[in-house]
């Protein structure tokens, strides 16, 4: 989170004891009464059969979660989906809690919600409100609860229309007990909880410490307490519960975060509920998908006008590039990438091709022409050169990187490579829309151009890039009368400049 917080007043032993014991004061009668008579301790009575619980565990490294004694979290993983992905880093935003939890709550990346640090200066929550505000706006009868150990989550990130916001002042045990009380005895439709002590242990002792693992174990017990409260509800069997668990960033071995290392950027999403196969894993789900997933589960349609970066998890469909993951290779010429990381190939998926006829010989093998890569492989080639801004790509993406290619001797000439799509059937359509995610970064002489041809005719220019662009493109296309097919070309040229990424390409008719 931010700089280390004051020592917490919570006794870890109390948290451990509370974890899986029966909930004091929770009875079926109390819960049933709350469900039929109205508000419970200031929380309105919910109306939905679909219920959502989001649990945020601050500063938690996924590798350490796997290593920790965390039976409750691992039970959620075994019962549903686990997805890992990487965050942004500067210049988009540092790996801090302000940007991290704002991303989770709003469903957009920091270049949209505007939060770059823990001061929240420049935030755009008016344009990109939190998920509870979206729910309340769509259905004022919804019951929404926020209980957060880090007060800015309740006071600032969710400072919208949530029915009840509790700032717990870095007291995880109280966060758990309050949440368990409301979940068992009240009737919230959606609850967002935040636990803090793992981040505190990271700051105080380092992400590689025994204390860090112990903090994960402590919070796991609190998670068990809260999940038990959900399952104690007399109406639980007739309700449709979705439980999501995530983190905002990781920690270095020595402790701390805000930088661009793999340990600081790695995040995870655990999703348990209908539609999430037990024990399943994915690499294309990101923290930005949590808000739209909650909205969809609660019956709120995601409006394209909101311009969310995330998608409901069930709507995320792997593209052709993602199918390359099992065949990805380890490093060849690159030296900074760990030898164990397999994350690149020049072999395109079926129907795609790469034209390197204008490429000089030599250069760094991995990046000679368009390649297909993962974030963990590509960003490790050279940290701190804005590759960490490629947040709108998912899983495996296409990348042309003249900067890295130029790091090894090559023949005369500039990087010049063209990525060519399959031929799309137009099915008599008069118009079409080209959609793709892209991150185009300029750092020297370079060009990026998108072309389309119809029925193998002369390629026509659709889009030129000459300035930075990090976005989802939606480009209207007029189809010539009688045209039966179309094909796309992405041509990138550069002279020791920067890069262009392309992902999730579709031509919608």
C-alpha positions in Angstrom: 0.0 0.0 0.0 1.6 3.3 0.9 4.6 3.7 3.2 4.3 1.3 6.2 1.3 2.1 8.4 1.4 2.4 12.2 1.5 -0.9 14.0 -1.9 -2.4 14.1 -3.8 -3.0 17.3 -5.1 -6.4 16.2 -3.8 -9.5 18.0 -2.9 -12.2 15.4 -3.9 -14.9 17.8 -7.4 -13.6 18.1 -7.7 -13.5 14.3 -6.6 -17.1 14.1 -9.0 -18.2 16.7 -11.9 -16.4 15.1 -11.2 -17.8 11.7 -13.2 -21.0 11.5 -15.1 -21.1 14.8 -18.9 -20.8 14.9 -20.0 -17.2 14.7 -20.9 -15.7 18.1 -24.4 -14.3 18.1 -25.3 -15.6 14.6 -28.6 -17.4 14.5 -30.9 -18.5 11.7 -33.7 -16.6 13.4 -31.7 -13.3 13.3 -30.8 -13.7 9.7 -34.4 -14.6 8.7 -35.7 -11.7 10.7 -33.4 -9.2 8.9 -34.4 -10.6 5.6 -38.1 -10.0 6.3 -38.3 -6.9 8.5 -35.9 -4.4 6.9 -32.5 -2.8 7.5 -29.9 -4.3 9.8 -27.7 -1.9 11.7 -28.0 0.7 9.0 -27.7 -1.6 6.0 -30.8 -1.8 3.9 -32.4 -5.1 3.3 -31.3 -6.6 -0.1 -33.7 -7.7 -2.8 -31.6 -10.0 -5.0 -31.2 -13.7 -5.2 -27.8 -13.1 -6.9 -25.3 -12.1 -4.2 -21.7 -11.0 -4.5 -18.8 -10.9 -2.0 -15.5 -9.3 -3.1 -12.5 -9.8 -0.8 -9.4 -7.7 -1.3 -6.2 -8.8 0.4 -3.7 -6.0 0.1 -0.1 -6.6 -1.1 -0.3 -10.3 -1.6 2.1 -12.2 -3.8 0.6 -15.1 -5.6 3.6 -17.3 -5.2 3.6 -16.7 -1.5 -0.1 -17.5 -1.3 0.6 -20.9 -2.9 3.4 -21.4 -0.3 1.4 -20.3 2.7 -0.8 -22.3 5.1 -4.0 -20.9 3.7 -6.7 -23.6 3.6 -9.6 -21.3 3.2 -8.3 -19.5 0.2 -7.0 -22.7 -1.4 -10.5 -24.2 -0.9 -11.9 -21.3 -2.9 -9.3 -21.9 -5.6 -10.2 -25.6 -5.7 -13.8 -24.8 -5.9 -13.6 -22.3 -8.7 -11.4 -20.3 -11.1 -7.9 -18.9 -10.4 -6.4 -16.4 -12.8 -3.0 -14.7 -12.7 -2.0 -11.6 -14.6 0.3 -8.5 -14.3 -0.4 -4.9 -13.4 0.8 -1.8 -15.1 3.8 0.2 -13.8 5.1 3.7 -14.5 4.5 5.7 -16.5 0.9 4.5 -16.4 0.9 4.4 -12.6 3.2 2.9 -9.9 2.2 -0.4 -8.2 0.5 1.3 -5.3 -2.8 0.7 -3.5 -4.5 3.9 -4.7 -4.3 3.0 -8.3 -4.7 -0.7 -7.6 -8.0 -0.6 -5.7 -9.3 2.1 -7.9 -8.8 -0.2 -10.8 -10.6 -3.1 -9.1 -13.5 -0.9 -8.0 -14.1 1.0 -11.3 -13.2 -1.6 -14.0 -10.8 0.8 -15.8 -7.0 1.2 -15.8 -5.2 4.2 -14.2 -5.0 6.2 -17.5 -8.8 6.4 -17.3 -9.7 6.6 -13.6 -6.8 9.0 -13.1 -5.5 7.7 -9.8 -1.7 7.6 -9.9 -0.8 7.4 -6.2 -2.3 7.3 -2.7 -3.2 10.9 -2.7 -5.9 10.3 -5.3 -5.1 13.6 -6.9 -6.5 13.8 -10.4 -9.1 11.0 -9.9 -12.0 10.7 -12.3 -14.5 8.8 -10.2 -17.2 11.1 -11.6 -16.6 9.6 -15.0 -15.7 6.1 -13.8 -17.6 5.4 -10.5 -17.1 2.4 -8.3 -19.1 -0.8 -8.8 -21.4 -0.1 -5.8 -22.3 3.2 -7.3 -23.0 1.6 -10.6 -25.3 -1.0 -8.8 -27.1 1.6 -6.8 -27.6 3.8 -9.9 -29.1 0.9 -11.9 -31.2 -0.3 -8.9 -31.6 1.9 -5.9 -33.1 -1.0 -4.0 -29.8 -2.9 -4.1 -28.0 -3.3 -0.8 -24.3 -2.5 -0.9 -21.7 -2.8 1.9 -18.1 -1.7 2.0 -15.8 -2.6 5.0 -12.2 -1.7 4.5 -9.1 -1.9 6.8 -7.4 0.8 4.7 -9.7 3.8 5.3 -9.3 5.4 1.8 -11.1 2.5 0.2 -14.2 3.3 2.2 -13.7 7.0 2.3 -12.5 7.8 -1.2 -12.5 4.9 -3.7 -16.1 3.9 -2.8 -17.2 7.5 -1.9 -20.3 7.2 -4.1 -23.6 5.6 -3.5 -22.8 2.5 -1.4 -25.4 2.1 1.3 -23.0 1.5 4.1 -19.2 2.2 4.2 -17.1 1.2 7.2 -13.6 2.5 7.6 -12.0 0.0 9.9 -8.7 1.9 10.6 -6.3 -1.0 9.8 -8.1 -3.5 12.0 -8.5 -6.7 10.0 -10.1 -8.6 12.9 -12.8 -5.9 13.1 -13.3 -5.8 9.3 -13.9 -9.6 9.4 -16.2 -9.5 12.4 -18.3 -6.6 11.1 -18.5 -8.2 7.6 -19.5 -11.6 9.1 -22.2 -9.9 11.2 -23.7 -8.1 8.3 -23.5 -11.1 6.0 -25.0 -13.5 8.5 -27.6 -11.3 10.2 -28.2 -8.7 7.5 -29.0 -9.1 3.8 -26.5 -7.3 1.6 -26.6 -7.9 -2.2 -23.0 -7.0 -2.7 -20.2 -6.7 -0.1 -16.6 -5.4 -0.7 -14.1 -6.2 2.0 -10.4 -5.2 2.4 -7.8 -6.8 4.6 -4.5 -5.0 5.3 -2.0 -7.0 7.4 -0.3 -8.9 4.5 0.8 -5.6 3.1 2.0 -4.5 6.5 4.0 -7.6 6.9 5.6 -7.0 3.5 6.6 -3.5 4.4 7.8 -4.5 7.8 9.6 -7.8 7.1 9.7 -8.3 3.3 7.8 -10.5 0.9 10.2 -13.4 1.4 9.9 -13.4 5.2 8.3 -15.9 7.5 6.2 -13.0 8.9 4.7 -12.4 5.4 3.6 -16.1 5.2 2.2 -15.8 8.7 0.2 -12.8 7.7 -1.3 -14.7 4.8 -2.2 -17.5 7.2 -3.9 -14.9 9.6 -5.9 -13.3 6.8 -6.9 -16.8 5.5 -8.5 -17.4 8.9 -10.5 -14.2 8.6 -11.5 -15.1 5.1 -12.8 -18.4 6.5 -14.8 -16.5 9.1 -16.5 -14.4 6.5 -17.2 -17.3 4.1 -18.7 -19.2 7.0 -21.0 -16.3 7.7 -22.2 -16.4 4.1 -22.8 -20.2 4.3 -24.6 -19.8 7.7 -27.4 -17.8 6.1 -30.7 -19.7 6.3 -31.4 -18.5 2.7 -27.9 -19.5 1.4 -29.2 -22.6 -0.4 -31.6 -20.6 -2.5 -29.1 -17.8 -3.3 -26.6 -17.5 -6.1 -23.4 -16.4 -4.5 -20.3 -15.3 -6.4 -17.2 -14.9 -4.3 -14.2 -13.0 -5.8 -10.8 -12.6 -4.1 -8.0 -10.4 -5.4 -5.0 -8.2 -4.5 -3.9 -4.7 -5.6 -0.1 -5.4 -6.0 2.7 -7.6 -4.7 5.9 -7.0 -2.8 9.6 -7.3 -3.3 11.5 -9.9 -1.4 13.1 -7.1 0.7 9.7 -5.4 1.2 8.0 -2.6 -0.6 6.2 -1.9 -3.9 5.6 0.8 -6.4 8.1 -0.5 -9.0 8.0 -2.6 -12.1 9.4 -6.0 -10.9 7.5 -9.2 -11.5 7.0 -9.7 -7.8 5.4 -6.2 -7.5 3.2 -6.5 -10.6 1.8 -10.0 -10.3 -1.9 -10.2 -9.3 -4.5 -12.8 -9.1 -8.3 -13.3 -9.2 -10.1 -16.2 -7.5 -13.7 -16.6 -8.6 -16.1 -19.2 -7.0 -19.7 -19.6 -8.0 -21.8 -20.8 -10.9 -20.0 -20.8 -14.2 -16.5 -21.1 -12.7 -15.3 -24.6 -13.0 -13.7 -26.1 -9.9 -9.9 -26.0 -10.1 -9.8 -24.2 -13.4 -7.1 -21.7 -14.3 -6.9 -18.9 -16.9 -4.3 -16.3 -18.0 -6.7 -13.8 -19.7 -8.6 -12.5 -16.6 -7.4 -9.4 -15.0 -8.2 -7.3 -11.9 -10.0 -4.8 -14.2 -12.6 -7.5 -14.9 -13.9 -7.7 -11.3 -16.2 -4.7 -11.4 -18.0 -5.7 -14.7 -18.2 -9.3 -13.4 -20.0 -8.1 -10.3 -22.3 -5.9 -12.3 -23.3 -8.7 -14.6 -23.9 -11.1 -11.8 -26.1 -8.6 -10.1 -28.2 -8.2 -13.3 -26.7 -4.8 -14.5 -25.9 -4.7 -18.1 -22.5 -3.1 -18.9 -23.1 -0.1 -21.1 -20.5 0.4 -23.8 -20.8 4.1 -23.2 -19.1 3.5 -19.8 -15.9 2.6 -21.7 -14.9 0.0 -19.2 -11.6 -1.7 -19.8 -12.7 -4.9 -18.1 -15.2 -7.5 -19.1 -17.4 -9.9 -17.2 -15.3 -13.0 -16.8 -17.8 -15.2 -18.6 -17.7 -12.9 -21.7 -13.9 -13.1 -22.1 -13.3 -15.3 -25.1 -9.7 -16.4 -25.9 -8.5 -15.3 -29.3 -6.3 -17.1 -31.8 -3.1 -15.7 -30.3 -3.9 -17.2 -26.9 -4.0 -20.6 -28.4 -0.2 -20.3 -29.0 0.6 -20.4 -25.3 1.4 -24.2 -25.1 4.0 -23.8 -27.9 5.8 -20.7 -26.6 9.6 -20.9 -26.3 12.2 -19.8 -23.9 14.8 -17.1 -24.6 17.3 -17.3 -27.5 19.3 -14.1 -27.6 17.7 -12.2 -24.7 19.8 -12.4 -21.5 17.7 -10.5 -18.9 14.7 -12.9 -19.2 14.8 -15.8 -16.8 15.7 -19.0 -18.7 12.6 -20.8 -17.2 10.1 -18.3 -18.7 8.5 -19.5 -21.9 6.8 -16.7 -23.6 7.5 -16.0 -27.3 7.2 -17.5 -30.8 7.3 -16.3 -34.4 4.9 -19.1 -35.5 1.5 -17.5 -36.1 -1.8 -19.2 -35.4 -3.7 -20.9 -38.2 -4.7 -18.4 -40.9 -2.3 -15.6 -39.8 1.0 -14.9 -41.4 4.0 -12.6 -41.1 5.7 -10.9 -44.0 9.4 -10.3 -43.1 10.6 -9.8 -46.7 11.7 -6.2 -45.9 13.4 -7.1 -42.7 17.2 -6.9 -42.5 19.0 -10.1 -41.4 20.2 -10.4 -37.8 19.1 -8.5 -34.8 17.8 -10.0 -31.6 16.1 -13.3 -32.7 13.1 -13.0 -30.5 12.0 -9.7 -32.0 13.0 -10.1 -35.6 9.7 -9.1 -37.1 6.3 -9.5 -35.5 6.3 -12.0 -32.6 3.7 -13.4 -30.3 4.5 -13.0 -26.6 3.3 -12.9 -23.0 3.6 -9.9 -20.7 5.9 -11.8 -18.3 8.4 -12.6 -21.1 8.2 -9.3 -23.1 8.4 -6.8 -20.3 11.4 -8.7 -18.7 13.4 -8.0 -21.9 14.0 -4.5 -20.5 12.1 -3.0 -17.6 11.2 0.7 -17.4 10.7 1.3 -21.1 6.9 1.5 -21.0 6.3 -2.1 -21.9 4.4 -2.4 -18.7 1.7 -0.1 -20.1 0.4 -2.8 -22.4 -2.6 -3.4 -20.1 -5.3 -3.9 -22.6 -3.8 -7.0 -24.1 -4.7 -10.4 -22.6 -2.7 -13.5 -22.4 -0.7 -13.8 -25.7 -0.5 -10.8 -28.0 1.3 -9.8 -31.2 4.2 -7.4 -30.7 6.6 -5.6 -33.0 9.6 -4.2 -31.0 12.2 -2.4 -33.0 14.0 -1.2 -29.9 14.8 -4.7 -28.6 15.5 -6.1 -32.0 18.1 -3.4 -32.6 20.1 -4.4 -29.5 22.1 -6.9 -31.6 24.0 -6.4 -34.9 21.9 -6.7 -38.0 22.0 -5.9 -41.7 21.5 -2.5 -43.1 18.0 -1.0 -42.9 15.1 -0.5 -40.5 12.8 -2.9 -38.8 9.9 -3.5 -41.4 7.4 -6.3 -40.7 3.8 -6.9 -41.6 1.3 -9.0 -39.6 -1.4 -10.4 -41.9 -4.8 -11.7 -40.7 -6.8 -14.6 -42.0 -9.3 -13.8 -44.8 -12.6 -12.9 -43.3 -15.9 -13.8 -45.0 -18.1 -10.7 -45.3 -21.4 -12.6 -45.9 -22.9 -9.8 -47.9 -22.4 -7.1 -45.3 -22.3 -3.5 -46.5 -20.4 -2.3 -43.4 -18.0 -3.9 -40.9 -16.2 -2.8 -37.7 -12.5 -3.6 -37.1 -11.8 -4.0 -33.4 -8.5 -4.6 -31.6 -6.6 -3.7 -28.5 -3.4 -1.8 -29.1 -0.5 -0.1 -27.4 1.6 2.0 -29.8 4.6 3.7 -28.2 6.9 6.2 -30.0 10.6 6.6 -29.2 12.2 7.5 -32.5 11.5 7.2 -36.2 8.7 4.7 -36.7 5.4 4.1 -38.4 2.4 1.9 -37.7 -0.3 1.4 -40.4 -3.4 -0.8 -40.7 -4.6 -1.8 -44.1 -7.5 -3.8 -45.5 -8.0 -5.4 -48.8 -11.2 -6.8 -50.3 -11.1 -10.0 -52.4 -7.2 -9.8 -52.7 -7.4 -6.3 -54.2 -5.2 -3.3 -53.5 -4.7 -2.8 -49.7 -6.4 0.4 -48.5 -5.2 2.4 -45.5 -7.6 2.3 -42.5 -5.5 3.8 -39.7 -2.1 5.4 -39.2 -0.2 5.7 -35.9 2.4 8.4 -35.5 1.8 9.2 -31.8 1.4 7.2 -28.6 -1.9 5.3 -28.5 -3.1 2.8 -25.8 -6.7 1.9 -26.4 -9.4 -0.3 -27.8 -9.9 0.6 -31.4 -13.2 0.4 -33.1 -12.8 1.4 -36.8 -15.8 1.5 -39.2 -15.3 -0.1 -42.6 -17.3 0.4 -45.7 -17.5 -2.8 -47.7 -17.5 -2.4 -51.5 -20.5 -3.7 -53.3 -20.1 -7.4 -54.0 -17.0 -7.9 -51.9 -16.9 -11.4 -50.5 -13.8 -11.4 -48.3 -11.4 -9.0 -46.5 -7.9 -9.3 -45.0 -6.0 -7.0 -42.6 -2.4 -6.0 -42.5 -0.5 -4.4 -39.6 2.8 -2.9 -40.9 5.3 -1.6 -38.4 8.6 0.1 -39.3 11.2 1.5 -36.8 14.7 2.5 -36.4 15.8 1.7 -32.8 12.5 3.2 -31.7 9.8 1.6 -29.6 7.0 -0.9 -30.1 3.5 -1.7 -31.3 1.2 -4.4 -29.7 -2.0 -5.8 -31.2 -4.5 -8.2 -29.6 -8.1 -9.3 -29.7 -8.5 -8.6 -33.4 -12.0 -9.0 -35.0 -13.8 -7.8 -38.0 -17.4 -7.7 -37.0 -20.1 -7.7 -39.7 
